[in-house]
Amino acid sequence: MDVVLEVWDTFLGDYVFAQLHPAKPIGSEYFDVHNTTASSWQYKPASTYIEFEPSEYAFMSAWDRNNIVRQAISLWTITVIFGCLLYFVFASLSYWLVFDQATKLHPKYLKNQISMEIRQSVGSFPGMALLTTVFWLLEVRGYTKLYDTPADGPGMWYEFMQFPCFLIFTDSLIYLIHRGLHHPLIYKYIHKPHHKWVMPTPFASHAFHPIDGFSQSFPYHLYPILFPLNKYASVALFVFVNFWTIMIHDGEYVADSPVINGAACHTMHHLYFNYNYGQYTTLWDRLGGSYRQPDPDLFDKEKKMSEAQWKRQVKDMERIAEEVEGVDDRVYEHKESKKSK
């Protein structure tokens, strides 16, 4: 994240903080390019691969680039802006190019669902970013095992192995955290907002309570504290994780695999609550006795959205929802789908 922060400071942050918190009162001499002695900060590139020569504005703020308050503000802002950007770009592409629009005819599709998913996601980003910023600060201030070049890491072999190691580590911890969020003492306060969406769209991918969203991302931040990780791989994996989160909510059931936790498996989780907690694989659900195999008909284009399939789903969903949540307070697009009392 230090490379991202350096790019941000070079092209925007230096100027903004020079204006908002100048080292001395702004006057006619303030922006004189020769008058940059206000700060003793010295530029050191965040990476050996790229270097950005700082402008005169980098020396004009009372908060130089190493100031922890400035770093926290910048990292929070970056996380909110680029988190929203990733969400809207990838979720929109998934919705228009991949998502099965017939899902909106499902009896358990909610009234105004997409607008509610977007509102909840956008409303949660600032809180999730605030919690995430703590770990970004640990990264940029050198308290993790992130490294720059292969020569700084365990060796070239690890440049390849770090990816499966990261996925295995995070997959196992997310399973435990996610399953814990379904504990009755926690579920209704933290995780229930994400289960509002029985038949989710890609826009539900980030529609969490802020604590819920952060807690399931915590393993991603814990990994570089405990294990070495290339800083560029870290950024790539962060983008991949967000992309994957959108994909498993896209309603297009492609991965008919006993190993991969694809959209079909995750739809089972939204429909039936207490199954398929995993993120990437079904391994931990199988070991933990919480795996529910998707109905084979879901991978048949004609049978996937059949009335018979929907009736089976609704019957099981309503039974399990009553056990888990009690009263179903959702408002469905098709009113006849609401269980009669």
N, C-alpha and C positions, 0 to 999 in steps of 0.2 A: 504493500500500500504506500510505501515511501516514494516509489517512482510516480504513482498516480498523484500523490500530494505535491511532488515537485513540479509536475506538468501543470497542475492547477495553480500553484503559486506563480509560476513563470508567466502564464497567460492571463491570469485574473486576480489571484489572491494578493499578490504584492501591491497592485494598484488599489484594490479595495481597502486593505488594511492601512495603506499610506494615507488614504482619505479619511477612514473612520477613526483611526487612532494614530495620528502622526506623532513622530518623535518630538517635534516642536511646532509651535503655531504656524499655520500656513500663511505665508506672506508672499511678497513679490519674488523673494529669493528662494522660496521653498523648493520649487521644481527645477532649479538650476542644476544641470547634470554634473557640475563640478562640486556641488554642495551636498555630498552624500556621506558625510562623516557622522551622521546621527547615530549609526549603529556600528558596533564592533563585530557584528556577525560576519563570518567568513563562509563563502560558498564551498560546499563539498558535494559533488554529484552523488545521487542516490544509487547509481549503477555505473559500472564500468562500460556498459554498452551504449548508453546515451548520455548526453550532457547538454544542458540548457544554460546559456550564459545569462545570468540574472540582469535585469534592467536596473536603472537607478532607483526605481520604486522599491526594490527589495531592501534598500537601506534606509527608507524614510519612515518606517513605522516604529513606534515604541515597542511593539510586539514583533520581534524578528521571527524568522521561520522556525526557530527552535523553541519558541514560547509555547508552553503546553496548552494554554487557554486558546491561543490562536489555532493551534493544531486541532484541538477538539472541535472548535467552531467549523473549521474547514472540512474536517473529516465527516462531521455530521451532515453538513450541507452537500458534500459530494455523494454521500450514501443516499440521501433523500432524492437528489436530482437523478442520479444514475440508476437508483433502484426503481424509480418511477418510469424512467426511460426504458429500461430493460423490460419492465412489466408491460407497459403499453405497446411497445414494438412487438415483442414476442407473443404476448397474449392476443393481440389483434391479428397478427399473421396466422397464429394457430386457429383463431376463431373463424377467419375468412377462408383459410386454405385447407384446414384439417378437420375441424369440429363438425360432427354430424348434426346438421340443423334439425333433423327429426327429433333430437333429444328434447327440443322445446315443446313437443307434443306429448311428452311423457306425463303420466298422471301426477308425478311428484316434482314436476318442474314448477318453480315458484312464480308468483305474479311479480313482474318488474325485477326479475332475478338478476339480470346482468347489471342494471344500474345499482342494485344493492351490493352486488359483489364488488363493483368498482369503488363505491363509496366506502365500504368497509376496508378495502385494500389501501386506498389513498389515506384514509383516516388513521390507519395503523402504521404507515411508513415512518412518520416522525418518531413514534415511540420505539419501534424496532431499531431505527437508526441510532437513537440515543443509547440504547443498551449495547449495540454493536460498536459504537464509537470507543467504548472503553477498551475493546480488544484491538481496534485499529491503532489506538495510542500505544498499546504494548508493542505492536509491530514496529511502528515508525520510530519508537524510542529505544529499540534494540533489546526488548525483553523476550523475544521469541527466537526460534532456531531457523528463521528464514535466512536464506543465503542468496548471493547474487549470481555467481558463475559455478559451473561444475567443479572447478578447482577448489571452491569454498565448501563444497558438499562432501558427502561420503565417497563419491566416485561416480564415474560415468554410468555404471550399472544402476545407480539409484535414480538417475535422471529418467529412467524408464519405470523403475519399480515404485517410485513415489506415487504414481497415479493409482495402481491397484491397492497399494497400502492405504492411501487416503480414503478410497472408496470403501474398503473393508472396515476400517476403523469407524468411519462416520456411519456406515450402514448399521453396524451393531449398536452404537450408542443411540442413534435416532430411534431404533426399534424400542429400546428400553425407555427413552424419554417419552416417546409417543404413547406407548402402552401405559406409562405412568399418568399421562394426561387424561386417560380414560378412567382413572380412579374416581369413584363417586364423589369424594370430597373435593376434587379438583375440576372434574369435567364441566359441571354447570357454570363455573365461574370463569374458566380460562379457555377450554377447548370447544365448548358447545357452539360458540359463534361460527366456527369453521364447519360444523356439521349442520348448520342451517341449510346448506346446499346438498340436497339428497341426490340430485342429478347435476353435478357441477359443470360449469363451462370453464374455458381457460382463464377467464377473469376471476375465478374463485381460487386460483393458485396461491395468491398472497392475501386472501381475505381471512386474516387471523386476528385474534386478540394480540396486541403487541407482545405480551409476555409469551404467549403460545408460539408466535412466529420466531421470536428470538431463541426460545428454549430449544426449538428443533434445529436451529442453525448453530447452536453452541458447539457441537462437535467439530464443525468446520474451523472454528477459532481455537479450539483446544488442541487440535492436531499439531500446528506449528509451535505450540508452547512445549509439547512433549517430544516431537520428532522433527528432524530436518525437513525443509520444504523449500524448493526453489521459489523465489518471490514472483517470477513470471508464471510459474505453474500455479501459484496461489491465486493470482488474478484470473487465469483461465478456468480454474476449477470453480471459483466463485460464480463466474458467468455460466458455466455448465450446470451448476447446482440449480440456479434460478431457471435455466432453460428446461431442465429435467422436471422441476416442480410444475411448470406449465404443461409439459407434455403428458404427465400422468393425470391431468385434469381435462384433456382435450376430447375425451369421449370417443376416440377412434381406436378401436380394439385391434391392434396389429400384433402385439407381442404375445402370441399364444404359446408361451414358454413356461415350463415348470420352475424356471430359475429367475427370470426377469420379472420384477414387480412393475408391470406396465400399467397403462390406463385401465385395462379391464380389472386387474387386481385392485387398483385403487378405487374404482367405482364400487367394487364389492364392499370396500371399507366405508364409503359414504352411504351406501344403501343399508348395510347391515351392522355398522358401528364397531362391533367387537372382533373384527377380523382384519388381517392384512395391514399390520402397522408398519411394515418395512418400507424403506425408501427406494432402494435399487434392486434388491433381490428378495426372494421368498425364503431364504435360508433361515432367518431367525424366527419367522412366523411358523415354519415347519418345526423347528426345535422347540418353540414355545407353545405349540399346540393351538395357534391362532390363525392358521392358514385356511382360507376358503377358496377353493378352486373356482374360477369363473365358469359359468355355464358355457359349454361348447357352442351353443346357439349364438352367443354374443359375437362369435367370429364369422358368422354367416350373415351377409348383408341383408338378406331377406327376412331371416328369423330374428335378428338382433332387436328390431323395433316392432315385433309382432305383438298383437293384443294378448296372446297367451303368455308371452315372456313378461310383459308388463304386469299382468295379473299376479303371476308368481312373485315378482319382485315386490309389488305393493303389499301382498299378504304377509310376506316375511318381514318387510321393512316396518310395517305398522305394529306387528307383534314385538319385534325387538325394540323399536322406539318407545313403546309403552313401558317396557322393562327398564330401559336406560334413562329415559327422560320423563316419563309420566305423560302429562298432557302434551299433545302435539300442537304448538301454537303457530305453526307455519301457515302462511296463506298461499294456496296454490293457484296457479294460472287457470286450471280446470277445476272448478269448485266441486264437481262430482267426485273428484279423487279423494277428497277429505273423508276420513273414516267417520261413518255415522255413529253417533253416540246413542 
